[in-house]
Amino acid sequence: MQAHGVRVFVKRAGVQLHRLIPSGQNRFSTASSASPESETGAHHKQRERELILSVLSTVPSPREARKFLNSVSGNETMRSQREFEERQARLATEEPTVRTPGQLVPGEILHSERAAETRETEAVPRRLTASVFIDGLESPGACERTGKLLAQIQRIGVSPVVLLANNGSADATCGGYRSIIRQVHQLADAVEREGGKARPINEGVFFNNPYDRTDLTVDPELIGAAIAQGHTPIISPLMADAELQVKVLKPRVAAAAVARALAQSTSTQHAMAGSGGAFSLLVARLILLGGADGLTGEGNVFHRFVNLEEDYAEVAAACAQPDVLELMRTCLAILPPTAAGIVASVDSDPSLVLKGLISERPVATQQRARRNQGVAQQGQAVRRAGIPSYRPLPSYPFVDIGVRDVAKTADVVEAPTQFTLLRHGFQIQRHKKLDTCNVPRLRSLLESSFKRTLDAGQYFERLRQLQSAGGVEIIVAGDYQGAVIVTHEAVAGAESLPYLDKFAVLPSAQGTGMADILWAQLRRTCPSCMWRSRNDNGVNKWYFDRSSGHVRAPAQPGATQWVFFWYQSSVPGQRTLTVDEIQSGIAVSQKIAPSFV
């Protein structure tokens, strides 16, 4: 399936990659970087190969590839983004009194003399953007790696906006001021050496709201002008107050102000200030590069995916990086709901962060022997029983990027191979009875997701019967924007078998990470589970990536062709499905009547 994913992405991305990465001088290269004195042809070709391999190594699904390419080409029109903008527009009209910049809501523009850049009659083209916060570049080689990452992000058609945060090593003294300025220019030079274009912005971005001295405001005009010229703006956390005294801003304060300015530049009807009326922003990612390769909790437990709306309190209670978690929570609450956050190490290989930018999935190296301890023997037994075992990738939410075979030495430092993906997310409701659910809304969700008419009487009657037998688990995300329905089916000679009956996401919630959030909740509720899917279901690729095994039912004339999936828990002490249970589960699944007419 990995090879198939690469072929699909190459087919869909080939033209776009050639447009974004031309064989000659690319549209992001500066005159100096394109000159023979600064770059040889061999170096240029090597850099192109590294970028293309980094992009292809993400192995995205066709939906992910299509979404990314549409975003880069300006054709991305996500309904959730439009609903976000419409909601902010309604909020703006509800209060007709004049508001100060600090009172604006995300997506609203303060009307001023910049209104000449506003297009009222047609939608403004969108520019895919990633907001990058860098918390320190002190480690050896960190500046070069980060410069390479920013240049690669720029050259795949994404415009990064960089804030070099003060990690506490710089103060408001003259020496601290020079240290920050030096790091900003060193990072800009590193981007230029990698074939990108960068513009250091040391002053003029941050200022105090004249109506409220405690409110920090960002002037987006300098940022927009840099993006319009194909440059990556690299912003220093410096601000001159009313007395012209230079202040070094705290990371959380500066990051939130930049996020607010970017959110206010996402309207499809108003161009970004400084862009000359050419574009507004589509903020896709919020990337924080710091000293840790993600968020960890008690016992050094690594958090690979965090639904902030549901998991924040639990993660914050034992998080080893509380400041990072709070910063990401604050900024993601400001940005549109389609934006996702990535927390990675500044020492990470650039290709690792590109995976999160393109594929929207957390990445982690998995030790196969440890993860699959005891599963290999089961796989052999399954094959002997006539059921093919299939394990293309680790179960959600990971993409296996391999394990290094090179022996570690004292002189070799392993680059981080994981990061934490965060989404603002949705609140989760759990029900064990239909009586506590909004059944009409649940029905509407199922029919909208599957685009078919539900046999409601027969389906809900089956669920009510199972409530008093094996049991039912209904997980609802948000305001019935997504749901998972799990039934516990009776299996001969064993305890009830968890069966994934329905997995539904509202079309308007696509692009918000809803499917990932629901899958994580499913894995938490049912450590092991089985389900079936039609042979021609377009979601099967997604299921293949997250299952531990599958088997295709023998073809029957006139009957529905099913594929049966299952996943297993790798946590010691949790239930795993035996070969007999899998065989019995397939037999039970085949007898379940179709739910749609």
BELVEN-V360339 format. One record per backbone hydrogen bond with DSSP energy under -0.5 kcal/mol. CO is the residue of the C=O (numbers start at 1). NH is the residue of the N-H. Records with the same first field share a line. If there is no record, write none. Layout:
CO=NH ; NH
This chain:
1=5
2=6
3=7
4=8
5=9
6=10
7=11
8=12
9=13
10=14
13=17
14=18
15=19
16=20
17=21
26=29
30=34
31=35
32=35
35=38 ; 39
40=44
41=45
42=46
43=47
44=48
45=49
46=50
47=51
48=52
49=53
50=54
51=55
52=56
53=57
55=58
56=59
61=65
62=66
63=67
64=68
65=69
66=70
67=71
68=72
69=73
70=74 ; 75 ; 76
71=74
78=82
79=83
80=84
81=85
82=86
83=87
84=88
85=89
86=90
87=91
88=92
89=93
90=94
91=95
92=95
94=96
100=103
101=104
105=108
109=111
112=115
113=116
114=117
115=118
117=271
118=120
125=280
126=128
127=282
128=159
129=284 ; 285
130=132 ; 161
131=133 ; 287
132=134 ; 163
133=135 ; 289
134=136 ; 165
139=142
141=145
142=146
143=147
144=148
145=149
146=150
147=151
148=152
149=153
150=154
151=155
152=156
153=156 ; 158
154=157
158=160
159=130
160=162 ; 233
161=132
162=235
163=134 ; 165
164=237
165=167
166=251
173=177
174=178
175=179
176=180
177=181
178=182
179=183
180=184
181=185
182=186
183=187
184=188
185=189
186=190
187=191
188=192
189=193
190=194
191=194 ; 196
192=195
197=232
199=234
201=236
205=219
207=217
209=212
212=209 ; 215
214=216
215=209
217=207
218=220
219=222
220=224
221=225
222=226
223=227
224=228
225=229
226=231
227=230
231=233
232=199
233=162 ; 235
234=201
235=164
236=238
237=249
238=206
239=241 ; 247
241=244
244=246
245=241
247=239 ; 249
250=254
251=255
252=256
253=257
254=258
255=259
256=260
257=261
258=262
259=263
260=264
262=265
263=266
265=281
268=124
269=119
272=275 ; 277
275=278
279=272
280=127
282=129 ; 284
284=340
285=131
286=342
287=133 ; 289
288=290 ; 344
289=135
290=346
295=303
296=320
297=300
298=301
301=297
302=304
303=295
304=421
306=308 ; 423
307=310 ; 311
308=312
311=315
312=316
313=317
314=318
315=318
316=319
321=325
322=326
323=327
324=328
325=329
326=330
327=331
328=332
329=333
330=334
331=334 ; 335
336=339
339=424
340=286
341=422
342=288 ; 344
343=420
344=290
345=348
349=352 ; 353
350=354
351=355
352=356
353=357
354=358
355=359
356=360
363=419
366=368
367=371
368=372
370=373
372=375 ; 376
374=378
375=379
376=380
377=381
378=382
379=383
380=384
381=385
382=387
383=386
386=388
388=550
395=398
399=364
409=412
411=413
412=414
416=349
420=343
421=306
422=341
423=308
424=309
427=478
429=476
431=474
433=436
434=437
437=439
438=442
439=443
440=444
441=445
442=446
443=447
444=448
445=449
446=450
447=451 ; 452
453=597
454=456
455=459
456=460
457=461
458=462
459=463
460=464
461=465
462=466
463=467
464=468
465=468
466=469 ; 471
471=488
473=475 ; 486
474=431 ; 476
475=484
476=429
477=481 ; 482
478=480
481=506
482=477
483=504
484=475 ; 486
485=501 ; 502
486=473
487=489 ; 499
489=497
491=494
494=491
496=498
497=489
498=530
499=487 ; 501
500=532
502=485
504=483
506=509
507=510
509=512 ; 514
513=517
514=518
515=519
516=520
517=521
518=522
519=523
520=524
521=525
522=526
525=527
529=567
530=500
531=565
533=563
534=537
537=540
539=542 ; 543
540=544
541=545
542=546
543=546 ; 547
544=547
549=566
551=564
556=559
560=562
561=535
562=553
563=533
564=551
565=531
566=548 ; 549
567=529
571=574
575=569
578=582
579=583
580=584
581=585
582=586
583=587
584=588
585=589
586=590
587=591
588=591 ; 592
589=592
595=455
